[in-house]
Amino acid sequence: SKSCNFKTKKNVIAIIMVSRQLFRVGLLVVVGIANGFSLSHTTTPRIVCSPRYKQPQPQILPKSQSTSLGDSYWSIQATTVNGGEIPPSKGKAVTILGILSALAWIAVSVTALSYHPDPKFSDCTMRHNILTMSQAFAFPLQVGFAAVASSTSCCSDTTSHFAKPMSLALAVASLWLAGASLLAPRFAFGYDLYSPSLKVAAGLVHIATAVASLLSWKNSGGQVQSNPDETTKTSLASRLWGIASLGLFWFAICPIFAPYPLATVPTILGKRLSRPASAFTFLGAALSFCLRQSELKGTAKSIEASIARKGLLLGSSLHLTLIALKLIGLDGGGFLLPGNGLWEVYPAMLAVPFATASSLLVHMLVCFAATR
């Protein structure tokens, strides 16, 4: 019994250390992306004020122009688009609550995936748990960041292509995550894996994010005019994003209605987190749809479109990489490495090969469309 207790303590310490490292890497990625997404590119005149100098008094600009109160992505901004104004305070609230929602998802994922409640998988190694937790972070965190960033970015007159639909999509996804936290057994095939305090804390954070997103959606601007010079050049890209959005939307609703094991596709998170994680697949579908609209309207070079493309590209690339490692046999054996780990610990993924392959093709299509 002492040896078992020692192994349990050792596993818990390892999980904590891995979680800390993943959190640090996530922060570095967020900071790096935020610095790379500087709002230096815009198609309309604006006032840029360096933080070292006193900000001038706001001026009244035409409706097609915007007023910027900072020179970085995280700046508070006020934008007017065809009569609709996004208040800076609401954009900042969505950003802060989006970060808290990401932390809540990390806490829920680590709690649910650090062990398996099914006795059949009680012998899963720490390597398996780390790979599964990485799967829960790869696509969801990147797409979640892109969704929050594009819904609160108010840097040009193309904002309405993303701000309004992505604010609504973020609200829907947050409500789904809130339900998955507060009513965990209903979303995890009967497994009750979280403490009451974690359920309440994560649920309240997601509800607050949903409310802030709905307020942002209510105050976002109207439609913008297209650029006829670029519309005909981007017809192929618009078709690719249209197919990607349909594919991601299908795999977002599939876990909700499909039985096990089909419900575990495309996230490959088993019974414990596949249904909650469908919220992030839905956000990916919404981002793809907005990218299709930006291609059709000739505004594909906007900063919002760049954020969405990079988030989807990074998320889908990481997701495909982890799936490839599992198929190769990194988790105890597979198609290339010796061992039966792939068949022993991923029976659900292999039980529905057509759905699994289809989901991988959708993610490949996302990567292809994002690099065009």
C-alpha positions as CSV (number, residue, x, y, z in Angstrom):
1,S,0.0,0.0,0.0
2,K,2.9,2.3,0.7
3,S,4.3,1.8,-2.8
4,C,0.8,2.5,-4.3
5,N,0.5,5.7,-2.2
6,F,4.0,6.7,-3.3
7,K,3.1,6.1,-7.0
8,T,-0.1,8.1,-6.6
9,K,1.7,11.1,-5.0
10,K,4.4,10.9,-7.7
11,N,1.7,11.0,-10.5
12,V,0.0,13.9,-8.8
13,I,3.3,15.8,-8.6
14,A,4.0,15.0,-12.2
15,I,0.6,16.2,-13.3
16,I,1.1,19.5,-11.4
17,M,4.5,20.1,-13.0
18,V,3.2,19.4,-16.5
19,S,0.2,21.6,-16.0
20,R,2.5,24.5,-14.8
21,Q,4.7,24.1,-17.8
22,L,1.8,24.0,-20.2
23,F,0.3,27.1,-18.5
24,R,3.7,28.9,-18.9
25,V,4.0,27.9,-22.5
26,G,0.4,29.0,-23.1
27,L,1.1,32.4,-21.6
28,L,4.2,32.8,-23.8
29,V,2.2,31.8,-26.9
30,V,-0.6,34.3,-26.0
31,V,1.9,37.1,-25.4
32,G,3.8,36.3,-28.6
33,I,0.7,36.3,-30.7
34,A,-0.6,39.4,-29.1
35,N,2.7,41.2,-29.9
36,G,2.5,39.9,-33.4
37,F,-1.0,41.1,-33.9
38,S,-0.2,44.8,-33.6
39,L,-2.8,47.1,-35.0
40,S,-0.5,48.7,-37.4
41,H,-2.5,47.5,-40.4
42,T,-5.7,49.4,-41.0
43,T,-7.5,50.8,-44.0
44,T,-9.0,53.8,-42.3
45,P,-7.4,56.9,-40.7
46,R,-7.0,56.7,-37.0
47,I,-5.3,58.4,-34.1
48,V,-2.5,56.4,-32.4
49,C,-1.2,57.6,-29.1
50,S,2.0,56.2,-27.6
51,P,1.7,55.2,-23.9
52,R,4.6,57.6,-23.1
53,Y,2.6,60.6,-24.0
54,K,-0.6,62.1,-22.6
55,Q,-3.6,61.0,-24.7
56,P,-5.3,63.8,-26.6
57,Q,-9.0,64.5,-26.2
58,P,-11.2,62.3,-28.4
59,Q,-12.3,63.8,-31.7
60,I,-15.5,63.2,-33.7
61,L,-14.7,61.2,-36.8
62,P,-16.8,60.1,-39.7
63,K,-18.7,56.9,-39.3
64,S,-16.3,55.0,-41.5
65,Q,-13.3,56.0,-39.3
66,S,-12.3,54.7,-35.9
67,T,-10.5,56.2,-32.8
68,S,-7.8,54.1,-31.3
69,L,-6.6,54.7,-27.7
70,G,-3.5,52.5,-27.8
71,D,-0.9,51.0,-30.1
72,S,-1.1,47.3,-29.2
73,Y,-3.7,44.5,-29.6
74,W,-4.7,44.7,-25.9
75,S,-5.5,48.4,-26.1
76,I,-9.0,49.7,-25.3
77,Q,-10.6,51.0,-28.5
78,A,-13.8,52.6,-29.6
79,T,-14.9,52.0,-33.1
80,T,-17.9,53.2,-35.0
81,V,-19.0,51.2,-38.0
82,N,-22.0,52.4,-40.0
83,G,-23.7,53.7,-36.9
84,G,-22.9,50.9,-34.5
85,E,-20.4,51.4,-31.7
86,I,-18.6,48.8,-29.6
87,P,-17.9,50.3,-26.2
88,P,-14.3,49.8,-25.0
89,S,-15.3,48.6,-21.6
90,K,-17.3,45.7,-23.0
91,G,-14.5,44.6,-25.3
92,K,-12.1,44.7,-22.4
93,A,-14.5,42.7,-20.2
94,V,-14.9,40.0,-22.9
95,T,-11.1,39.8,-23.2
96,I,-10.6,39.4,-19.4
97,L,-13.4,36.9,-19.1
98,G,-12.1,35.0,-22.1
99,I,-8.8,34.5,-20.3
100,L,-10.6,33.3,-17.2
101,S,-12.7,30.9,-19.3
102,A,-9.4,29.5,-20.7
103,L,-8.1,29.0,-17.2
104,A,-11.4,27.3,-16.2
105,W,-11.1,24.9,-19.2
106,I,-7.5,24.1,-18.2
107,A,-8.6,23.3,-14.7
108,V,-11.5,21.2,-15.8
109,S,-9.4,19.3,-18.4
110,V,-6.6,18.5,-15.9
111,T,-9.1,17.3,-13.3
112,A,-11.1,15.1,-15.8
113,L,-8.1,13.7,-17.7
114,S,-5.6,13.1,-15.0
115,Y,-7.2,9.7,-14.2
116,H,-9.8,7.4,-15.8
117,P,-12.9,6.5,-13.8
118,D,-13.5,3.3,-15.9
119,P,-11.7,0.4,-14.3
120,K,-10.9,-1.0,-17.7
121,F,-8.5,2.0,-18.2
122,S,-7.2,2.2,-14.7
123,D,-3.7,1.2,-15.8
124,C,-3.2,4.1,-18.2
125,T,0.2,5.6,-17.9
126,M,1.2,9.2,-17.2
127,R,2.3,9.4,-20.8
128,H,-1.3,8.7,-21.9
129,N,-2.7,11.3,-19.5
130,I,-0.3,13.9,-20.8
131,L,-1.2,13.2,-24.4
132,T,-4.9,13.4,-23.7
133,M,-4.6,16.6,-21.8
134,S,-2.5,18.1,-24.6
135,Q,-5.4,17.1,-27.0
136,A,-7.7,19.1,-24.8
137,F,-5.5,22.2,-25.0
138,A,-4.3,22.0,-28.7
139,F,-7.3,23.0,-30.7
140,P,-9.6,24.5,-28.0
141,L,-7.2,27.1,-26.5
142,Q,-6.0,28.4,-29.9
143,V,-9.5,28.6,-31.3
144,G,-10.8,30.2,-28.1
145,F,-8.1,32.8,-28.2
146,A,-8.9,33.6,-31.9
147,A,-12.6,33.8,-31.1
148,V,-12.2,36.3,-28.3
149,A,-9.6,38.3,-30.1
150,S,-11.6,38.6,-33.3
151,S,-14.8,39.4,-31.5
152,T,-13.2,42.2,-29.5
153,S,-10.9,43.6,-32.2
154,C,-12.2,47.0,-33.2
155,C,-9.4,48.2,-35.4
156,S,-11.0,48.9,-38.8
157,D,-14.2,49.3,-40.7
158,T,-14.2,45.5,-41.5
159,T,-14.9,44.6,-37.8
160,S,-18.5,43.7,-38.4
161,H,-17.5,40.7,-40.4
162,F,-16.2,39.2,-37.2
163,A,-17.4,41.2,-34.2
164,K,-21.1,40.5,-34.4
165,P,-21.1,36.8,-35.4
166,M,-18.2,35.9,-33.2
167,S,-19.7,37.6,-30.2
168,L,-22.8,35.6,-30.7
169,A,-20.9,32.4,-31.3
170,L,-18.8,33.0,-28.2
171,A,-21.9,33.5,-26.1
172,V,-23.4,30.2,-27.3
173,A,-20.2,28.3,-26.7
174,S,-19.8,29.8,-23.2
175,L,-23.3,28.8,-22.3
176,W,-22.6,25.2,-23.5
177,L,-19.4,25.1,-21.4
178,A,-21.3,26.5,-18.4
179,G,-23.8,23.7,-18.7
180,A,-21.0,21.1,-19.1
181,S,-19.5,22.4,-15.8
182,L,-22.6,22.7,-13.7
183,L,-24.3,19.6,-15.0
184,A,-21.2,17.6,-15.6
185,P,-22.7,14.0,-15.5
186,R,-25.2,14.9,-18.3
187,F,-22.3,15.9,-20.5
188,A,-19.9,13.1,-19.6
189,F,-22.0,9.9,-20.0
190,G,-22.7,9.9,-16.2
191,Y,-19.2,10.5,-14.9
192,D,-19.2,13.0,-12.0
193,L,-15.5,14.1,-12.0
194,Y,-15.4,17.6,-10.6
195,S,-15.7,19.0,-7.1
196,P,-18.7,21.2,-6.3
197,S,-16.5,24.3,-6.0
198,L,-14.9,23.7,-9.4
199,K,-18.3,23.2,-11.0
200,V,-19.6,26.4,-9.6
201,A,-16.5,28.5,-10.3
202,A,-16.1,27.3,-13.9
203,G,-19.9,27.6,-14.6
204,L,-20.0,31.2,-13.3
205,V,-17.0,32.2,-15.3
206,H,-18.5,30.8,-18.5
207,I,-21.9,32.4,-17.8
208,A,-20.2,35.8,-17.2
209,T,-18.4,35.4,-20.5
210,A,-21.7,34.6,-22.3
211,V,-23.3,37.7,-20.8
212,A,-20.4,40.0,-21.8
213,S,-20.4,38.5,-25.3
214,L,-24.1,39.1,-25.7
215,L,-23.7,42.7,-24.7
216,S,-20.9,43.1,-27.1
217,W,-23.0,41.5,-29.9
218,K,-25.9,43.9,-29.1
219,N,-23.6,46.9,-29.5
220,S,-21.6,45.8,-32.5
221,G,-21.9,47.5,-35.8
222,G,-23.8,46.7,-39.0
223,Q,-22.7,45.4,-42.3
224,V,-19.7,46.8,-44.2
225,Q,-19.3,47.3,-47.9
226,S,-17.3,44.8,-49.9
227,N,-14.3,45.5,-52.0
228,P,-15.2,44.6,-55.6
229,D,-11.6,44.7,-56.7
230,E,-10.7,41.6,-54.5
231,T,-14.0,39.6,-54.6
232,T,-13.3,37.7,-57.8
233,K,-9.7,36.8,-56.7
234,T,-10.8,35.0,-53.6
235,S,-13.6,32.7,-54.9
236,L,-11.5,29.5,-54.3
237,A,-10.6,30.5,-50.8
238,S,-14.2,31.3,-50.0
239,R,-15.3,27.9,-51.1
240,L,-12.6,26.2,-49.0
241,W,-13.7,28.1,-45.9
242,G,-17.3,27.4,-46.7
243,I,-16.6,23.6,-46.8
244,A,-14.5,23.8,-43.7
245,S,-17.2,25.7,-41.8
246,L,-19.8,23.1,-42.7
247,G,-17.5,20.2,-41.7
248,L,-16.6,21.8,-38.4
249,F,-20.2,22.6,-37.7
250,W,-21.2,19.0,-38.4
251,F,-18.6,17.7,-36.0
252,A,-19.7,20.3,-33.4
253,I,-23.3,19.0,-33.3
254,C,-22.4,15.3,-33.8
255,P,-21.2,14.7,-30.2
256,I,-24.4,16.3,-28.9
257,F,-26.8,13.8,-30.5
258,A,-24.6,10.8,-31.5
259,P,-24.1,7.9,-29.1
260,Y,-20.7,6.6,-27.9
261,P,-18.2,6.0,-29.5
262,L,-19.2,8.4,-32.4
263,A,-19.6,11.2,-29.9
264,T,-15.9,11.2,-29.2
265,V,-15.1,12.4,-32.7
266,P,-13.4,14.8,-33.6
267,T,-11.9,15.9,-30.3
268,I,-10.8,12.3,-29.3
269,L,-11.3,13.1,-25.6
270,G,-13.4,10.1,-24.7
271,K,-16.6,10.1,-22.7
272,R,-15.2,12.6,-20.2
273,L,-14.7,15.7,-22.3
274,S,-15.7,15.1,-25.9
275,R,-19.2,16.7,-25.5
276,P,-18.0,19.8,-23.6
277,A,-15.2,20.3,-26.1
278,S,-17.7,20.5,-29.0
279,A,-18.1,24.1,-28.0
280,F,-14.6,24.9,-29.4
281,T,-15.4,23.0,-32.6
282,F,-18.4,25.2,-32.9
283,L,-16.2,28.3,-32.5
284,G,-13.9,26.9,-35.2
285,A,-16.9,26.6,-37.5
286,A,-17.9,30.2,-36.7
287,L,-14.4,31.5,-37.5
288,S,-14.4,29.6,-40.8
289,F,-17.7,31.1,-41.7
290,C,-16.5,34.6,-40.9
291,L,-13.4,34.0,-43.0
292,R,-15.6,32.9,-45.9
293,Q,-17.5,36.1,-45.6
294,S,-14.4,38.2,-45.5
295,E,-13.1,36.5,-48.6
296,L,-16.4,37.2,-50.4
297,K,-16.4,40.8,-49.3
298,G,-12.8,41.4,-50.2
299,T,-11.6,42.1,-46.7
300,A,-9.5,39.0,-46.2
301,K,-6.4,41.1,-45.3
302,S,-8.0,42.7,-42.3
303,I,-6.4,42.1,-38.8
304,E,-9.5,40.1,-37.7
305,A,-9.1,37.7,-40.6
306,S,-5.4,37.3,-39.8
307,I,-6.2,36.5,-36.2
308,A,-8.8,33.9,-37.2
309,R,-6.6,32.2,-39.8
310,K,-3.6,31.9,-37.5
311,G,-5.7,30.6,-34.6
312,L,-7.3,27.9,-36.8
313,L,-4.1,27.0,-38.5
314,L,-2.2,26.6,-35.2
315,G,-5.1,24.7,-33.5
316,S,-5.7,22.3,-36.4
317,S,-2.0,21.7,-36.9
318,L,-1.5,20.8,-33.2
319,H,-4.6,18.6,-33.3
320,L,-3.4,16.7,-36.3
321,T,0.1,16.3,-34.9
322,L,-1.2,14.7,-31.7
323,I,-3.4,12.4,-33.6
324,A,-0.5,11.4,-35.8
325,L,1.7,10.7,-32.7
326,K,-1.0,8.4,-31.3
327,L,-1.4,6.5,-34.6
328,I,2.3,6.1,-34.9
329,G,2.3,4.5,-31.5
330,L,3.8,7.0,-29.1
331,D,1.3,5.9,-26.5
332,G,2.4,2.3,-26.0
333,G,2.4,1.2,-29.6
334,G,0.6,1.7,-32.9
335,F,0.9,1.3,-36.6
336,L,4.7,1.9,-36.6
337,L,6.0,1.5,-33.1
338,P,5.7,-1.9,-31.4
339,G,2.9,-2.5,-28.9
340,N,-0.9,-2.5,-28.6
341,G,-1.4,0.8,-26.9
342,L,-3.4,2.3,-29.8
343,W,-6.0,-0.4,-29.7
344,E,-6.1,-0.7,-25.9
345,V,-6.4,3.0,-24.9
346,Y,-8.1,4.5,-28.0
347,P,-10.9,1.9,-28.8
348,A,-13.5,4.6,-29.5
349,M,-11.4,6.4,-32.1
350,L,-10.7,3.1,-34.0
351,A,-14.4,1.9,-33.6
352,V,-15.5,4.7,-36.0
353,P,-12.7,4.9,-38.6
354,F,-14.8,6.7,-41.2
355,A,-15.9,9.5,-38.9
356,T,-12.3,9.8,-37.5
357,A,-10.8,10.0,-41.0
358,S,-13.5,12.5,-42.0
359,S,-12.7,14.8,-39.1
360,L,-9.0,14.6,-39.9
361,L,-9.7,15.6,-43.5
362,V,-11.7,18.6,-42.2
363,H,-8.7,19.8,-40.1
364,M,-6.4,19.3,-43.0
365,L,-8.7,21.4,-45.1
366,V,-8.6,24.1,-42.5
367,C,-4.8,24.1,-42.6
368,F,-4.8,24.2,-46.4
369,A,-7.3,27.1,-46.5
370,A,-5.4,29.0,-43.9
371,T,-2.1,28.8,-45.8
372,R,-3.4,30.0,-49.1
